[in-house]
Structures are given as C-alpha cells and as structure tokens.
Amino acid sequence: MWLAQGSLPFVSSKQPTLLDAVWSTVNENFYDPKFNGLDWSALKSQYQPQVVKASSQAGKAEVINEMLDQLQTSHTHLFTTDEPAYYQLLGIFYPRIKELRTQLQSTFSEGKIQYEGIGIVTQSIQGKTFIKTIFEGSPAVQAGLQVGDQILNVAGQPFQAIQSFKGKANQPIKVRIQRTEDASDQRTITVTPKRFDCAQMFVEAIANSVQVIKTGGKRIGYIHVWSFAGDPHQQVLEDEVIYGRLKNADALVLDLRDGWGGDPMTALHLFTARGPSLTSIRRNGAKSTYQGQWNKPVVMLVNEGSRSAKEILAYGFQQYDIGPVVGSPTAGAVVAGRPFLMPDQSLLYVAVSDVYIDKTVRLEGVGVIPDVVVPSPIPYAQGQDPQKERAIAIARSAVK
C-alpha cells in the first residue's frame, strides 16, 4: 500500500445506494480519467441488477468487487467489516485523517480501531482454507498453529475471519485443523483470541519477529517488517539493527513478505547512507561503538504478498546492488490509494495516483522478480519456510 495524502470527504447525509456511492467515488477519484479504456457508466448498468439481487452485504461487495476488478488496478477494492483487512486499513489511515475519525466516532467510541482474532492470514485454495502466514507473537503462534494448516472449523462452525472470533477475546476456542494431506491427520487446537489494536499490531509483530540464528559459526539476524505504513514500523527496524538485538549479527535477512506497504521513501537509507561511527568510552573504560547504518551483508525476502512501497524497496535493492532479493515475484501493486467510507460502513479503497520510479519505471502490473526465485507452497506446509531457509543460507555464505 502506497499512502496517498489528502482529505477524506464526508458521505452525504442523503445516503445513496452502495453501488451508487462506490461508482461515484471511483468516478471522481480514480487516477485515470479514461478508466483504463473502460466505459465506466456502462459497467454500472451491467452490474446493477446483480447488486440489487444480492441479499447480503458480503454478496453486494462480491459483485461490486467484480466490477472494480475490471479496472485491472491495485488499491481499488471494497472491504467489508467481515474482513481483517478492513480494520487493518483503518488502523493505518484513522490516525492521520481527521474526517475519518469523525465519521467513525460512534463506531469506535474508544478512539481505537480494534478487532478480535488469532493473528493469521488465510488463503483459499481449491475450496479449502489454509493458513498462509502467522503474525509473530500472536495467539496462533502460542497455540501451535502452523503455516499450511487447513482450517476445518472453529468451535464446530465454518471458519470466518472475523465472525469466528468476534466477542471472544481471552476466551479459549477450539480450532479443528488438518496438518497433512492425510485426511485422518486431524486435530483440535485450543486458541485464545485477543483484541488487536490495529495501530500497534504490526509494530508488535515486527518486534516479536526478531531472531539471531546461529548457523555455520555465523550469526544471521532476521526481522519481518509487516508494514511500513507509519514511522513506528521503520523505527523498530532501525532500533533493532543499530542498537538492539540485531546489531552484532554477521548478516541480516530483511523479510518484507505479506502485510502492508506504506510510504518509506527513506527506508533504504539504513543500507545505503554513509556516515562515521560513534564510540563511547565510560569511566571504567568500557567501550561501545554505534554505526548509524547497516554495512554488513543483507538479503531481502519478498513474495506475492509484498506490495506497493515494499516493491519499490525491492526494486531499489536490485538497482543499487544492496543485496540479493529472494523469494517469489511481488504483487505488481504500485499505485497510491486512499480509503473512502461508504453508507453501509464498508471501506472503499481507490487508486488515486499513478506511481513511477525514477520518473520512467512503472511497477504496477509488473512487480519485481527476485534474484533467487524460491517457490513456497502453502497447503500442508507443516510450518516449513523454504524461502526463509534459502535467504538465511545466502546470508551466511555472504559473510566473509
């Protein structure tokens, strides 16, 4: 997610239908006045009968998103309150847009964007729901859930990302999973959901991800940057690398897989800037030296969930020869988006600006191909992470 600046208009007191509101908002704000060659008015007429026929908010959103998909542009999607992404996106924009805070004052009376969950991202593959990734330090980690687990049910009911855990913070709940392709390899795992504060959840996950892995006589640092959408995320990275747990590592693996993008135009300075070191000597003679930049080997990890500004960073890694990029091709989602609140409280994300790198390079729809491509199948992975393992091996071999 590349953050676009600007004000968020109020929804009219005379509320239009959801389709009218979505169509008008895109009509007035989409970055391309020619709508990528589409007849935008005709599309509304085409999809209107299907939206009217849909009986639920989710059903209407599904049809509207089919319409939005015709634009073939990222950062253009309608999120409902049944999706974690709805709350995560609000958590990013809520602190910085006054109008949005005003509009949502009655919905989030505590002034915080929160939802209950266990800290997983799921992916539907051939009609089955699998855990794609897990936030470090989350209830899912603590309970022993793994990437690749197929979720069969939650408390005996079909899995729903929000509804399965709504109102159940701090209450143990049974999650039925299948860990391997063998249908008999099923088990029930008890998980205790928590209430996530969306302004802090990724800051905490970044801090919880830090590892120093000892391998082949070397110390390889690892950190997973889930989001760059705000200064605190970059601050955790810099603090850990320059002053914290990673400063004495021999090499670093910088994981930018999944999560959100942001606006980190200065993020690469940590790896490209040059400056003097600072040595402090205490009265007892103890010395400590700090280097304001990371000047040891570094490897970047990306995948299809690395989007927007993270893709710009991956591009910069390659262009400036900072270190190898490992993983799978990125999303190709590099335009600037901004959220708009709809009459039913759903959230419309709209691409409001096109984005070019170095004035001529457009990554939208293209993405970044890693220097070392490593597939990482999700179904029944049993927690294995071949991309991370390969990145650690490459980082180790780069240490002189």
Order of alpha helices (4+ residues) and beta strands (2+ residues): beta-alpha-alpha-alpha-beta-alpha-alpha-beta-beta-beta-alpha-beta-beta-beta-beta-alpha-beta-beta-alpha-beta-alpha-beta-beta-beta-alpha-beta-beta-beta-beta-alpha
